[in-house]
Amino acid sequence: MTNIHPAYLFITPETQAEQTVITYLQSILCEKNSCNECMSCKQLYTKQHPSLMWLKPENRYTLDDLDELFKKISFTLEESADFFFVIEQAHLLSAACANALLKIVEEPPRGYHFIFLSHHLQAIVPTIRSRCIIKTITTAQTNTLENIHAKNFIQKTDPQTFLTYLSKTTITESEIVILIDFLITHYTQQLLQKTATGDRKAYNFLQDLLKFLHQTTQHQIMPGSGKIFLKELYLHKNNLERLHD
Ligand SMILES: [Zn+2]
């Protein structure tokens, strides 16, 4: 099929990401008009279709996570065959992974296509973003994660309120990674504003906070240690606020 672009980026709420891709692939791979009943459709729903490799990160993507993809793409496809790589939670691609992918995303071997999935356009590495056709699928319930969690780390939250939030939250490790990305974007925008207004105190605070946030992205968050991580983040931010007051 010649009219399929090498790379797409679907921006969709997390709950709809999977269905969005399956519906799209059905429109290409099902020969009976997305029938939901043929072998092809069933294989798509179980992600077992022979023309599909679906990647989902444990936490952040590592280069090891991309091994299978590179192995597959080194094989030449049969004439007129198509193959799709789906990269779920594409905002969790590290810069190293994005760099490793750049060349094949830009000019994949004949028949190979990439579909990057995310709910968060701004958190996608720009070099990947710029090589994709972007399709945005919106619903009323976007940004829920940011609304629920981020406010605890953006507003001044008193310790008691924070501990109550912490005891009740069911945030997962991979959602924390998204949260950190969101906070980095938020505080970087703040930093740019403070640079413009010349507010030295606020500028230094934001610079230290961003340094800390960037450091946290260098390490995996151990399964089960998400709440401890959030508590440390909260305490560190409070300490910095006091230090720069
Ligand atoms: Zn079908």
Residues whose N, C-alpha, C, O or C-beta is under 5 A from the ligand:
A	BS01	ZN	C30 E31 K32 S34 C35 N36 E37 C38 C41
